[in-house]
């Protein structure tokens, strides 16, 4: 049964092509045909049509980019953002360096391959100014490469604070945070809020497959260092079919043991772009599959029915649930209106909710509690935040499953001085030969 039409791209030439969504007993598929390279089909939802339609809680309100450019070539080649884009953005990635202290077999940015020179502080300042002039402040994700290879990272954070940005997230493998005493404190004092920590398993065999070497002990040391510094940590597992599907429950239980230092877990099913040593399977990890793994591997501590699709972005891009952690270790799911995160309906709502959920404070981790100097209401609200735990995920699109209707709602962008703000899935899009549109 054909249930909808959209646009996608050819995985060979990345030319925009017509596409349609087809319902079968085992899932929903995206079908498309390129006049030059033939037909392609990709699984986009592992479940029946009723579950697919029920998930669509998308907010159709328009929150357009400020001063968007006029489209010329058509989506996805006019990003910057163009006037056909439906969201001004929430989270902005600044790639500070192409250098990295790992050589991961899977890397969306393909870092370490003849990296370009690091962005200068002057260039970074221009990017901050550009963002402020085009809808800022946004949540800033400091990325790379591995951003901690830059010794001036604290200065970059302080500069962004001076420009008016209020939330800074560090996308990191955690190696320097684990190895260098006092480094986490230095970053927190500079204004860092959250460490988005690459964390794929509690089994070093998985680390060797996805990251090239054993890393578990260093990841644990990183979490300890961040906890001591009062930096909130979000574990970010990349989940790949036939690699670490069995690690979902173990990661969640480990994160809960480390709560409130660990604020939550943000799953990312592997997307097949950039440098990827793994072959794309016929049935990649979809939202229903991952939610089923969460429920099965936590023995019902978390339920698939606890989760909601995105609100500001397409519902089919993400999932989110927040929980109150009870004293006995059990979890109480919060109603959607209190859950925040990916379920907010505007870019600004999502920005502030994510910042509140994922940030850490010194009082989280046993230092002198500043709540004694606040009002009773402030103390209550702060205590409530510290007892919450978030589980979310983002299903990034590759050349096989890219849906341009979803892309136009994206509010996670890469900032590039050549183009402006480019939706993450467009910026990192590569064809089957690794050739990119924007990189």
PyMOL commands that set and color helices and strands:
alter all, ss='L'
color gray80, all
select helices_A, chain A and resi 49-55+121-133+147-149+153-163+175-179+183-190+204-211+216-229+245-257+287-297+304-306+315-317+336-339+341-343+347-358+362-365+370-373+376-386+404-407+424-427
alter helices_A, ss='H'
color red, helices_A
select strands_A, chain A and resi 2-9+16-24+27-34+38-45+91-95+106-107+139-143+168-172+194-198+232-236+238-239+262-269+275-276+308-309+318-325+331-333+388-394+412-416+420-423
alter strands_A, ss='S'
color yellow, strands_A
deselect
rebuild
show_as cartoon
